[in-house]
């Protein structure tokens, strides 16, 4: 009779696999979306730091541009003054030439013109002094203009250097983003490959078990395989399956490179009927306690504790929303999922 009931239960387990496959696909999509959001978060943080440096460089460029405009304005003023002085010098030279002509036209024999000649000579001397002063100012302005042009050249060089650093920073940001995406994609690909090998190994070990199955990226035990109803202590009948799981995990630890951060997540689930055992106030505590019990057992078999995560989900993530005994049985389960740490 027990053998007959066991065969009926095994035959009834084939139909829910279709619903479980759809649930597995949804969990894979949620996991990939979560991974993508985490990647975007770290990338956004890195890019925000680069944007801050870029804003600082842009501010420096704006200040240098303003200073360059001011220096160019001063250069224009000095150029205008130089033009005015040159015009004054030209006028003085013309006046000097005119006075020299007048002086040459005065006859040497006219003594009455001595005073006129003396006055013209004084005017000529004054004009000559004015010409010398104008020449000195022109020379000084030329020196100032040369110094200003040197300063403008230095400012333009600094502006070009700032623009070059700005371009290099943008290039580095883009390159960093590409490298980060490639690294994350490589880590996900590597972990997926080891997950496939791990689950393939478990399929061979537990082949033919209807109450222990692999669905998508999860390895699912029905709770009855490991626990008595309402209890969280691993029963002796379920230890061989956990021993096989521990052996596969230990082999996996030796194969995965140390730079890939991975964990095996153990999720406890119950049906939605309230628990009547006073040891557990709710199904939540029961599911968490069962997950912890499985984790502790695996540790006793040599599995590293920092590679295990135990979580309790209670009745809140059912595979079957129905109210039948079959639905309740499907929802009472322990799931194992290999994921990133």
C-alpha positions as CSV (number, residue, x, y, z in Angstrom):
1,X,0.0,0.0,0.0
2,X,2.7,2.6,0.8
3,X,4.3,1.7,-2.5
4,X,1.1,2.3,-4.4
5,X,0.5,5.7,-2.8
6,X,4.2,6.6,-3.6
7,X,3.6,5.7,-7.3
8,X,0.4,7.8,-7.4
9,X,2.2,10.8,-5.9
10,X,5.0,10.5,-8.4
11,X,2.6,10.2,-11.4
12,X,0.8,13.3,-10.2
13,X,4.0,15.4,-10.2
14,X,4.5,15.6,-14.0
15,X,1.7,18.0,-14.8
16,X,2.9,21.0,-12.6
17,X,6.2,21.2,-14.4
18,X,4.6,23.4,-17.1
19,X,3.6,26.0,-14.5
20,X,6.9,25.8,-12.8
21,X,8.8,26.4,-16.1
22,X,6.9,29.7,-16.6
23,X,7.7,30.7,-13.0
24,X,11.4,29.9,-13.6
25,X,11.4,32.1,-16.7
26,X,9.9,35.0,-14.7
27,X,12.5,34.6,-12.0
28,X,15.3,34.6,-14.6
29,X,14.0,37.8,-16.1
30,X,13.7,39.5,-12.7
31,X,17.3,38.4,-11.9
32,X,18.6,39.8,-15.2
33,X,16.8,43.1,-14.6
34,X,18.2,43.3,-11.1
35,X,21.7,42.7,-12.4
36,X,21.2,45.3,-15.1
37,X,20.0,47.9,-12.5
38,X,23.0,47.1,-10.2
39,X,25.4,47.5,-13.2
40,X,23.8,50.8,-14.1
41,X,24.0,52.0,-10.5
42,X,27.8,51.4,-10.3
43,X,28.4,52.8,-13.8
44,X,26.3,55.9,-12.9
45,X,28.4,56.4,-9.8
46,X,31.6,56.2,-11.7
47,X,30.3,58.5,-14.5
48,X,29.0,61.0,-11.9
49,X,32.5,61.2,-10.4
50,X,34.0,61.9,-13.9
51,X,31.2,64.4,-14.6
52,X,32.2,66.3,-11.5
53,X,35.8,66.5,-12.7
54,X,34.6,67.5,-16.1
55,X,32.5,70.3,-14.6
56,X,35.5,71.6,-12.7
57,X,37.6,71.6,-15.9
58,X,34.8,73.5,-17.8
59,X,34.7,76.1,-15.0
60,X,38.5,76.6,-15.3
61,X,38.1,76.9,-19.1
62,X,35.4,79.6,-18.6
63,X,37.7,81.6,-16.3
64,X,40.6,81.4,-18.7
65,X,38.3,82.5,-21.6
66,X,37.2,85.5,-19.6
67,X,40.8,86.4,-18.8
68,X,41.8,86.1,-22.4
69,X,39.0,88.4,-23.5
70,X,40.1,91.0,-20.9
71,X,43.7,90.8,-22.1
72,X,42.6,91.2,-25.7
73,X,40.6,94.3,-24.8
74,X,43.7,95.8,-23.1
75,X,45.7,95.0,-26.2
76,X,43.2,96.8,-28.4
77,X,43.4,99.9,-26.1
78,X,47.2,99.9,-26.2
79,X,47.1,99.6,-30.0
80,X,44.7,102.6,-30.2
81,X,47.0,104.7,-28.0
82,X,50.0,103.7,-30.2
83,X,48.2,104.8,-33.3
84,X,47.3,108.2,-31.7
85,X,51.0,108.8,-30.6
86,X,52.2,107.8,-34.1
87,X,49.8,110.4,-35.6
88,X,51.1,113.0,-33.1
89,X,54.6,112.2,-34.1
90,X,53.8,112.5,-37.8
91,X,52.2,115.9,-37.1
92,X,55.3,117.1,-35.1
93,X,57.6,115.9,-37.9
94,X,55.5,117.8,-40.5
95,X,55.6,120.9,-38.3
96,X,59.3,120.6,-37.8
97,X,59.8,120.3,-41.6
98,X,57.6,123.4,-42.1
99,X,59.6,125.4,-39.6
100,X,62.9,124.3,-41.1
101,X,61.6,125.5,-44.5
102,X,60.6,128.8,-43.1
103,X,64.0,129.2,-41.4
104,X,65.8,128.4,-44.6
105,X,63.8,131.0,-46.5
106,X,64.8,133.8,-44.2
107,X,67.7,135.8,-45.6
108,X,70.9,135.8,-43.6
109,X,71.4,139.5,-44.4
110,X,68.2,140.7,-42.7
111,X,69.1,141.6,-39.2
112,X,65.5,142.6,-38.5
113,X,64.6,139.0,-38.7
114,X,66.8,137.8,-35.8
115,X,64.1,137.8,-33.3
116,X,61.9,135.9,-35.7
117,X,64.6,133.4,-36.3
118,X,65.2,133.0,-32.6
119,X,61.5,132.4,-32.0
120,X,61.4,129.9,-34.8
121,X,64.4,128.1,-33.4
122,X,62.8,127.8,-30.0
123,X,59.6,126.4,-31.6
124,X,61.7,124.0,-33.5
125,X,63.5,122.9,-30.4
126,X,60.1,122.4,-28.6
127,X,58.8,120.4,-31.5
128,X,62.0,118.3,-31.4
129,X,61.5,117.6,-27.7
130,X,57.9,116.6,-28.3
131,X,59.0,114.3,-31.1
132,X,61.6,112.6,-28.7
133,X,59.0,112.2,-26.0
134,X,56.5,110.7,-28.5
135,X,59.2,108.3,-29.7
136,X,59.9,107.2,-26.1
137,X,56.2,106.6,-25.4
138,X,55.9,104.6,-28.7
139,X,58.8,102.5,-27.7
140,X,57.3,101.8,-24.2
141,X,53.9,101.0,-25.8
142,X,55.6,98.6,-28.2
143,X,57.3,96.8,-25.2
144,X,54.0,96.6,-23.4
145,X,52.2,95.3,-26.5
146,X,54.9,92.6,-26.9
147,X,54.5,91.5,-23.3
148,X,50.7,91.4,-23.7
149,X,51.0,89.3,-26.8
150,X,53.2,86.9,-24.8
151,X,50.5,86.7,-22.1
152,X,47.8,86.1,-24.6
153,X,49.9,83.3,-26.2
154,X,50.3,81.6,-22.7
155,X,46.6,81.9,-22.1
156,X,45.7,80.4,-25.4
157,X,48.1,77.5,-24.7
158,X,46.5,77.0,-21.3
159,X,43.0,77.0,-22.9
160,X,44.1,74.5,-25.5
161,X,45.6,72.3,-22.8
162,X,42.3,72.5,-20.8
163,X,40.3,71.5,-23.9
164,X,42.7,68.6,-24.5
165,X,42.2,67.4,-20.9
166,X,38.4,67.7,-21.3
167,X,38.5,65.6,-24.5
168,X,40.7,63.0,-22.8
169,X,38.4,62.8,-19.7
170,X,35.4,62.2,-22.0
171,X,37.3,59.5,-23.8
172,X,38.4,57.9,-20.5
173,X,34.8,57.9,-19.2
174,X,33.5,56.2,-22.3
175,X,36.3,53.6,-22.2
176,X,35.6,53.0,-18.5
177,X,32.0,52.3,-19.2
178,X,32.8,49.9,-22.0
179,X,35.3,48.0,-19.8
180,X,32.9,47.8,-17.0
181,X,30.1,46.4,-19.2
182,X,32.5,43.9,-20.7
183,X,33.7,42.8,-17.2
184,X,30.2,42.4,-15.9
185,X,29.1,40.5,-19.0
186,X,32.1,38.2,-18.7
187,X,31.4,37.5,-15.0
188,X,27.7,36.7,-15.8
189,X,28.8,34.4,-18.6
190,X,31.4,32.6,-16.5
191,X,28.9,32.1,-13.6
192,X,26.2,30.8,-16.1
193,X,28.6,28.3,-17.4
194,X,29.5,26.9,-14.0
195,X,25.8,27.0,-13.0
196,X,25.1,24.8,-16.1
197,X,27.8,22.4,-15.2
198,X,26.7,22.3,-11.5
199,X,23.0,21.5,-12.4
200,X,24.1,19.0,-15.0
201,X,26.0,17.2,-12.4
202,X,23.0,17.2,-10.0
203,X,20.8,15.9,-12.8
204,X,23.0,12.9,-13.2
205,X,23.2,12.3,-9.4
206,X,19.4,12.6,-8.7
207,X,18.1,11.3,-12.0
208,X,14.7,9.7,-11.8
209,X,13.5,11.5,-8.6
210,X,10.0,13.0,-9.1
211,X,10.1,15.0,-5.8
212,X,13.5,16.5,-6.6
213,X,13.8,18.4,-9.9
214,X,15.8,21.2,-11.7
215,X,13.6,24.0,-13.0
216,X,15.4,26.7,-14.9
217,X,18.2,28.1,-12.8
218,X,16.8,26.5,-9.5
219,X,17.2,23.1,-8.0
220,X,13.9,22.3,-6.2
221,X,13.2,19.8,-3.3
222,X,9.7,19.2,-2.1
223,X,9.6,19.9,1.6
224,X,8.4,16.3,2.3
225,X,11.7,15.0,1.1
226,X,13.6,16.8,3.9
227,X,11.1,17.6,6.7
228,X,8.2,16.2,8.6
229,X,5.0,18.4,8.5
230,X,5.3,21.5,10.6
231,X,9.0,20.7,11.5
232,X,12.3,22.3,10.5
233,X,14.7,19.5,11.4
234,X,16.2,17.6,8.5
235,X,14.9,14.0,8.6
236,X,17.2,11.1,7.9
237,X,15.4,10.1,4.7
238,X,16.5,13.4,3.1
239,X,20.2,13.4,4.0
240,X,21.4,11.3,1.1
241,X,20.1,13.9,-1.3
242,X,21.7,16.7,0.7
243,X,24.9,14.7,0.8
244,X,24.9,14.5,-3.0
245,X,24.2,18.3,-3.2
246,X,27.1,19.0,-0.8
247,X,29.5,16.9,-2.8
248,X,28.6,18.8,-6.0
249,X,29.1,22.1,-4.2
250,X,32.5,21.1,-2.9
251,X,33.6,20.2,-6.4
252,X,32.2,23.4,-7.7
253,X,34.3,25.4,-5.1
254,X,37.5,23.9,-6.5
255,X,36.5,24.7,-10.1
256,X,35.2,28.3,-10.0
257,X,38.1,30.9,-10.0
258,X,38.5,32.9,-6.9
259,X,37.7,36.2,-8.6
260,X,34.1,35.1,-9.3
261,X,32.0,35.9,-6.3
262,X,29.2,33.3,-6.1
263,X,26.8,31.9,-3.5
264,X,24.3,29.2,-3.3
265,X,21.0,30.7,-2.1
266,X,18.6,28.4,-0.1
267,X,15.0,29.5,-0.2
268,X,12.3,28.1,2.1
269,X,8.7,28.2,1.0
270,X,5.4,27.0,2.6
271,X,1.8,26.7,1.6
272,X,-0.7,29.4,2.7
273,X,-2.4,27.5,5.5
274,X,-1.6,28.9,8.9
275,X,0.8,26.8,10.9
276,X,-0.6,25.2,14.1
277,X,2.7,24.4,15.7
278,X,3.5,26.7,18.6
279,X,7.2,26.4,17.9
280,X,6.8,28.7,14.8
281,X,4.5,31.8,15.1
282,X,4.0,31.9,11.3
283,X,4.9,30.2,8.0
284,X,7.6,32.8,7.6
285,X,9.5,31.6,10.6
286,X,9.0,28.0,9.5
287,X,10.3,28.6,6.0
288,X,13.3,30.5,7.3
289,X,14.1,27.9,9.9
290,X,14.0,25.1,7.3
291,X,16.4,27.1,5.0
292,X,18.8,27.6,7.9
293,X,18.7,23.9,8.8
294,X,19.6,22.9,5.3
295,X,22.5,25.5,5.3
296,X,23.8,24.1,8.6
297,X,23.7,20.6,7.3
298,X,25.7,21.5,4.2
299,X,28.3,23.2,6.4
300,X,28.7,20.0,8.4
301,X,29.6,18.3,5.1
302,X,32.4,20.8,4.5
303,X,30.6,23.5,2.4
304,X,32.0,27.0,3.2
305,X,29.5,29.1,5.2
306,X,30.4,32.2,3.2
307,X,29.1,30.5,0.0
308,X,25.6,29.9,1.5
309,X,22.6,32.2,2.0
310,X,19.4,31.1,3.8
311,X,16.2,32.9,3.2
312,X,12.5,32.3,4.2
313,X,9.7,33.4,1.9
314,X,6.8,31.8,3.8
315,X,3.6,31.5,1.7
316,X,4.2,34.7,-0.2
317,X,5.7,33.3,-3.5
318,X,3.5,30.3,-4.4
319,X,4.0,28.3,-7.5
320,X,0.3,27.3,-7.6
321,X,-2.3,29.8,-6.3
322,X,-4.9,27.1,-6.0
323,X,-6.6,25.8,-2.8
324,X,-6.2,22.1,-3.5
325,X,-3.9,19.6,-1.7
326,X,-1.8,19.3,-4.8
327,X,-1.3,23.1,-5.0
328,X,-0.4,23.1,-1.3
329,X,2.1,20.3,-1.8
330,X,3.8,22.0,-4.8
331,X,4.2,25.2,-2.8
332,X,5.9,23.5,0.1
333,X,9.5,23.4,-1.2
334,X,13.1,24.2,-0.7
335,X,14.8,25.9,-3.7
336,X,18.6,26.1,-4.4
337,X,19.9,28.8,-6.7
338,X,23.5,29.5,-7.8
339,X,23.9,33.3,-8.1
340,X,26.4,36.1,-7.7
341,X,27.4,37.1,-4.2
